[in-house]
Amino acid sequence: MRVLFVKIGAIGDALMARGLPLALRRDHPGARLTWAAGRTIAPLVRGRVGRGSYSG
């Protein structure tokens, strides 16, 4: 399974969504999780994926 999280600039939304990748990783350990994030929220989501990638 591949999941793409797209968050361009809503900091509050990004903070609220940070637990979602952890839950997906727990339930689907083989999933590939990727964040596509704007500059304002990149520091919040970088490194939060585990095995996957970040594009900022």
C-alpha atoms as an extended CHARMM CRD file, in Angstrom:
* protein
*
        56  EXT
         1         1  MET       CA              0.0000000000        0.0000000000        0.0000000000  PROA      1               0.0000000000
         2         2  ARG       CA              1.1880000000        3.5180000000       -0.8110000000  PROA      2               0.0000000000
         3         3  VAL       CA             -0.1270000000        6.6060000000        0.9830000000  PROA      3               0.0000000000
         4         4  LEU       CA              0.5850000000       10.2300000000        0.0600000000  PROA      4               0.0000000000
         5         5  PHE       CA             -0.1100000000       12.9230000000        2.6530000000  PROA      5               0.0000000000
         6         6  VAL       CA             -0.4480000000       16.3420000000        1.0180000000  PROA      6               0.0000000000
         7         7  LYS       CA             -0.2020000000       19.3680000000        3.2940000000  PROA      7               0.0000000000
         8         8  ILE       CA              0.8880000000       22.6090000000        1.7280000000  PROA      8               0.0000000000
         9         9  GLY       CA              0.6710000000       25.2120000000        4.4570000000  PROA      9               0.0000000000
        10        10  ALA       CA             -1.9670000000       24.7010000000        7.1540000000  PROA      10              0.0000000000
        11        11  ILE       CA              0.1380000000       24.3000000000       10.2930000000  PROA      11              0.0000000000
        12        12  GLY       CA             -2.8100000000       23.4180000000       12.5470000000  PROA      12              0.0000000000
        13        13  ASP       CA             -4.0000000000       20.7130000000       10.1680000000  PROA      13              0.0000000000
        14        14  ALA       CA             -0.4910000000       19.2770000000        9.9430000000  PROA      14              0.0000000000
        15        15  LEU       CA             -0.2030000000       19.1370000000       13.7240000000  PROA      15              0.0000000000
        16        16  MET       CA             -3.5450000000       17.3770000000       14.0090000000  PROA      16              0.0000000000
        17        17  ALA       CA             -2.5920000000       14.8580000000       11.2930000000  PROA      17              0.0000000000
        18        18  ARG       CA              0.7930000000       13.8700000000       12.7430000000  PROA      18              0.0000000000
        19        19  GLY       CA             -0.6480000000       10.8300000000       14.5240000000  PROA      19              0.0000000000
        20        20  LEU       CA             -2.1740000000        9.3870000000       11.3630000000  PROA      20              0.0000000000
        21        21  PRO       CA              1.0870000000        8.0530000000        9.8610000000  PROA      21              0.0000000000
        22        22  LEU       CA              1.9030000000        6.3510000000       13.1600000000  PROA      22              0.0000000000
        23        23  ALA       CA             -1.4830000000        4.6190000000       13.2010000000  PROA      23              0.0000000000
        24        24  LEU       CA             -1.1200000000        3.5700000000        9.5570000000  PROA      24              0.0000000000
        25        25  ARG       CA              2.3880000000        2.2580000000       10.2410000000  PROA      25              0.0000000000
        26        26  ARG       CA              1.0720000000        0.2380000000       13.1900000000  PROA      26              0.0000000000
        27        27  ASP       CA             -1.8210000000       -1.2650000000       11.2030000000  PROA      27              0.0000000000
        28        28  HSD       CA              0.0220000000       -1.5920000000        7.8560000000  PROA      28              0.0000000000
        29        29  PRO       CA              3.7460000000       -2.0520000000        8.6090000000  PROA      29              0.0000000000
        30        30  GLY       CA              4.6440000000       -2.6330000000        4.9490000000  PROA      30              0.0000000000
        31        31  ALA       CA              3.0020000000        0.5560000000        3.6870000000  PROA      31              0.0000000000
        32        32  ARG       CA              5.0400000000        3.2510000000        1.9630000000  PROA      32              0.0000000000
        33        33  LEU       CA              4.1100000000        6.6240000000        3.4660000000  PROA      33              0.0000000000
        34        34  THR       CA              5.0800000000        9.9030000000        1.8000000000  PROA      34              0.0000000000
        35        35  TRP       CA              4.5330000000       13.5290000000        2.8210000000  PROA      35              0.0000000000
        36        36  ALA       CA              4.3040000000       16.3080000000        0.2270000000  PROA      36              0.0000000000
        37        37  ALA       CA              4.5940000000       19.4020000000        2.3840000000  PROA      37              0.0000000000
        38        38  GLY       CA              5.1020000000       23.1300000000        2.0320000000  PROA      38              0.0000000000
        39        39  ARG       CA              8.0110000000       24.9350000000        3.6540000000  PROA      39              0.0000000000
        40        40  THR       CA              6.0280000000       26.1180000000        6.6600000000  PROA      40              0.0000000000
        41        41  ILE       CA              5.1310000000       22.6360000000        7.8380000000  PROA      41              0.0000000000
        42        42  ALA       CA              8.1160000000       20.6710000000        6.5310000000  PROA      42              0.0000000000
        43        43  PRO       CA              9.9380000000       20.7460000000        9.8960000000  PROA      43              0.0000000000
        44        44  LEU       CA              6.8290000000       19.2860000000       11.5790000000  PROA      44              0.0000000000
        45        45  VAL       CA              6.5000000000       16.2780000000        9.2920000000  PROA      45              0.0000000000
        46        46  ARG       CA             10.1010000000       15.5400000000        8.2770000000  PROA      46              0.0000000000
        47        47  GLY       CA             11.1990000000       12.3020000000        9.9260000000  PROA      47              0.0000000000
        48        48  ARG       CA              7.6490000000       11.3880000000       11.0130000000  PROA      48              0.0000000000
        49        49  VAL       CA              7.1570000000        8.7500000000        8.3700000000  PROA      49              0.0000000000
        50        50  GLY       CA              9.4270000000        5.9180000000        9.3980000000  PROA      50              0.0000000000
        51        51  ARG       CA             10.0610000000        3.9740000000        6.2320000000  PROA      51              0.0000000000
        52        52  GLY       CA              8.9030000000        6.2470000000        3.4480000000  PROA      52              0.0000000000
        53        53  SER       CA              9.8610000000        9.6280000000        2.1280000000  PROA      53              0.0000000000
        54        54  TYR       CA              9.3970000000       13.3490000000        2.3920000000  PROA      54              0.0000000000
        55        55  SER       CA              9.1020000000       15.8320000000       -0.4550000000  PROA      55              0.0000000000
        56        56  GLY       CA              9.1740000000       19.5060000000        0.4050000000  PROA      56              0.0000000000
